[in-house]
Amino acid sequence: MSSNFYALIMAGGTGTRLWPVSRQTQPKQAIELVGNRTMFQHAVDRLNAILSPERIMVVTAREYVDALEAQVPDIPRENFIVEPMARGTAGAIGLAAVHLGHRDPEAVMAVLTADHYIRDVDQFCRALAAASQVAEEGHIVTLGIKPSFPSTGFGYIRRRERVRQVDGFDVYVVERFVEKPDAARAAEFLASGLYSWNSGMFIWRIDRIMGEFARQMPDVYAQLQEIETVLDTVRQTEVLCQVWPQVRKETIDYGIMEGAENVVVMPVEIGWTDIGDWAAIYELHQSDEHGNVVVGSSHVGVDTSSSFIRGSKKLIATVGLEDVIIIDTDDAMLICARDQAQNVKLIVEQLQKDGRTEYL
């Protein structure tokens, strides 16, 4: 891996669909959800084979920095880039890009997140190495996931002709990004063989992504430039806190990727899972003979199958349940159908509406 390659781990989300374990004071990236490592530690662990800690950067919220730094103390404190408030993934990535560009103007950055689980770490690292070569040439590279079923929960990328192959990975021109489809369209996408899931992992040169900000989001680009002029000065915090609340809230997909030039996709098979909800976590665990997964608690089940049960101290007993999620914490319990796991965020929204902040 070249000396100008860096990784950015995005670790600022609150994980509302993983309530009641994921809270504002303890977000999902700081929690052990798979194995005995947190999602943030998993994200760093899989980079260790190709990057030293000095070339791993993290963008997160101020309230999470201390906890995340304690989990991975080898990453220098100055590599934690703090957002004063959430402004969407476009702003977060732009802020990280100006910091990295200030340090190394010729840097190539891989944008990764702390809410993915990847089984084939070796293949993932090979893919990053190949993608970095393509990005060095001026392409914006996105890692596409080969779809295994017609998901309606992911965005898709439609590809055109293959332009090259790098270390066994095919590289295709991106025709367009497609938002989450309905079931019929998702089935069409899968059958065509021309689509990948949008993983949200991107690789680019710093000058390329900043050029896209200048072209597509000139207002945000100007604000980022204002921040960059005071980096490593006594005014850095003051200017950031003045400018950041004015930054337009936007995702990198809408703000940049859908209109970006010279974008290619590299389809990969790396055992990728987006840890977005409890149903996804259920799929990552080995189930018992009844299809149940029990984590951190004692469970007695009668006529209970295909369910995910997570607790701590209490015995959890179930009768006549199928495809259910039960999450028990000290102060709250969630019970929902597995196929409704995406809607747990609606509980959080209701708690916010009702002013029940002690549960958020």
N, C-alpha and C positions, 0 to 999 in steps of 0.2 A: 504494500500500500504506500502511495507517495506521501512525502512529508507534508504536503499541503492539503491533505484530506482530513476533515473533521466531521464529527457527528453531533447533531443537535437532538436532544431528547425533550419532547414537549411533555411537561408534567404538571399542567395547571388545572386540569379539569376536576370537577367535584364529584362526578359519578353518581348522578341522581337515580339512575336505574339500578344501582346496587345498594340503595337504602334498604334496611336501616344500619348496615355495617358501615357503608361509606357516608361520612358526614362532612360538614364544612371544616371541622377541626381535625378530621382524619379522613382525607380523601382516598379514593380507591387506589391510587398509585402508591400510597404509603402502607397498604394493608397486605397481609399474606392471604391471597385468594387461591393460589395454586402452589402446592408444595410449601416449603418452609422459608420462602423468599418473598419479599413484596414485589409488586409489579415493577416498581422503579428499579429494584435490585436486579430483577430478571433482565430489564432493558439494558442495564449497564453490563451485566455478566456476559451477555451474548456479543458484546463489542470487544471484550478483553483480548480476544485472539488477534485482533487487527489494529487496535488503537490503544495508546497509552492514556491514562486518565487525564493528562493535560490537554488532550485533543477531543475530549468529550465535554460538550456544553449542555446546559440545562436551562430551559426557560420555564418559569413557574411563578406563582403568586408569592408575595412577601410572607404570608402567614405559613407557607409550607417549606420555606428554605431551610430552617433549622432542622426540621425532621428529616428531610431528604438528605441533607449534608451528613447528618449523623449515621444514616444508613449506608452511605458510600463515602467515607471520609477521604478516600484517595483523590477524589475530584477536587481541584483547587476551588476555594471559595469564590475567586473572581470569575470562575466559569459558570456560576449561577447567575443568570440574567433575570432580573426581577421586574415583573409588570406591576405597576401601582394598582391597576384594576384590569379586569378582563376586557379586551377589545376584539376578541375573535382571533382565529388562527392566522389571518393575514398580518395583523399588527404584531402578534407574538413572533412570527417568523421574520418579519421585517426588522424588528428590534434586535433579534439575535443576529441577523445578517449584517447590520451596521456595526455591531460589536465585533463580530468575527472579521469583517472587512477592515476594520480599524487595526486589528491585530495582524492580519495577513491578507493583503489585497488580492492575492492570487489563490485564495482558499477555494476548495471544493467542499460543499456542505451536503451531508445527507440529513434529511429531516425525518425523524423517527418519533414514535410516541411511546409513552409508558403504559398504554392500555392494550398492547398486543401481546399475544403469547405465540411463540414460534418454536415448534418442535425440532426442526432440522436447522440447528444453529450453524453447522458447517456450510450448508448450502446457502443460507442467508448471508454469511460472510463472503462467500464466493460471489454472490449476486451483487453485493455492495462494491466489491473490488472491480467487477466488470462494469457496473454502472458508472463508477468514478472515471473509468477510462473514456466512456462515451461522453460524460459530462465535461471532461477536460477539453473536448473538441467543440464545445459550445452548445450542445444539446441540453434541453431540460428533460431529465429522465424520471419516469414514474415506474415503480414496481407494481405490476398488475398480478393479481392472484388468479390462478386458473380456477374457474368456478366448479364446484362439485355438486351443486344443486341450484335450482332456479330461485335464488334468494331475492326477496323483496326488501330486505333490510340494508343492502349495500348499493352504492352507486356503481356504475359500470364504465368501462373504457372500450370504445370500439376502435379497432386497429385497421390500418390499411396495409400497404406492401411492406415486406421485410426489407430492411436497408442493410443489415449486416448481422454478423454473429460474433460474439466476444466470449471466449472461454466456455463455449457450449451454450451460451444464452442467446436466443434470438432477439433482435431489436427491430421494432416495427414503428412506422409513422402512426401517430395518433390521429384518427379522423375526428373524434369528438368524445367529450365526457357526457355521460347520461345520468340523470338523477335517478333515485330509487324508483324502479318500475312497479307496475302492478303484476299480479301473478302471470297473466297471459303473456305480457311482454317479456317478463323474466324467462319464461319457458322458451320463447322465441330466441332470446339472446343466447341461452345455453345451447339450443339446437344448432344455431348458426356456426358456432365455433370461432366467432370473430370478436368475442367480448371477454374482457377480464374484469374481475372485481377491482374497484378502486381502493387500494390499501391505504392511501393517504401518506405513503412514503415516497419522498422525492429526493433527487440528487441533482445538483446544479453548481455551476461556478457562481461566486458571489457577484461578480460583475453582471452576469446574465440575469439573475433574479432581481437585482437592483434596477437593471435596465427595464425589466417588465413592470416594476413598481412605477418607474418614471413614466412609462408609456400608458399604463392602464389605471393606475391609482396616483395621479400626480399630486393630489392633496396630501395623501399619506406619505408619499415620497418626500415632499418638502418638509413634513414634520419629522421624518426620520433623519433627514439631513441636518435639521436644526439640533436634534439630539446628538448626532455624531460629532458636530463641531465642538462640543464641550466634554466629550468622553475623556476620562483621565484628568479632569480638572476639578477644582473645588466647586464648580457650578453644575456638575453632572446631575446630582440628585435634584437640585432646585429646578433645572430646566426640564428634566424628565417629568417631574410632578406637575409642572405647568402645562406642558405640551400634551401629555398622554391622555388626559380626560377629553381632549378635543379630537383624538384620532377616531376616524370612522370605524364602527364595528362591522367587520366583514370576515368571511371565511376565505382561506387561500384558494379554494376551489372556484367560488364565484368571482372573487376579486382578481385572481391572476390566472389560474390554470385553464379555465374554459376559453380564455382569449389569448393565451400565450402562443408565441411563435416557436417553431422548431422543437416541438415536443415529441418524444418517443416513449414507447412503453416496452418494458422488458417483462414478459410473463414469467412468473416463477412458481415453483411448487416447493414451499418451505414449511408446510405444516402450520399455516398461519390461522390464528383465531383472533377476532376482535372481541376483547373482554368487555362487552357493552352491557350485559345483563346477566342475571342468575342462570338463565337457560344456557348461555354460552359456557359458564363455569361448570354446569352439570355435565356438559359434553366432554370436558377435559378430564373428568375423573373416571376411574374404573368403577362400574356399578356392580352390585351384588347379584345374586341369582334371580332376584325379583326386579332388577333394573333400578334399584334405589341407590342413591349416593348419600352417605351420612358423614358429616364433617364436624368434628369438635364437640359432639354430644353423644349421649346414650339414647338409643332409639329402640322402641318395641313397636313392631307393626303387625297388624292383622289385616289381611286383604289389602295391602298397600303396595303399589308398584310404580315404577318409572318416575320416582319423585326425588327431589333434592331437599335434604334436611340439614340445616346448619344451626348449631346452638353452642352453648358453652357449659353451663352448670346443670341445668335442669334435664331430667329425663323427658324425652318427647315421645308420646304414644299416639299412634294413628290407627284408625279403623276405616276400611272401605274407601281408601283414597287412591287416585291414579293421576299421574301427570300433574303433580302439585309441587309447589315450592314453599318451604317453611323456613323462615330465617328468624331466629330468636336471639335477642340481645338483652342487656340488663334492663333497658327502659322501653323497648319496643319489640313488637313481633309483626312479621309480614307473612301473610298466607295468600298465595295467588296461584292461578293455573299456570302451568309452564308456558303455554302458548300466549300468555298475557304478560310475560316478563318485561317486554318493552314498555309497558304502560305503568311500571312502578314509578316512573318519574312523575306521573299524574298525582300520586300520593304526596310527593314532595311539593308539588305546586299547590295542592290543597292545604297542606300544612302552612306554607308561606302565606296563602290567602287568609287563613284563619289566625295568623299571628302566633302560631305554636312553635316559636323559634327554638325552644329547648330540645326539639326533636330533629332539628335540621343539622 
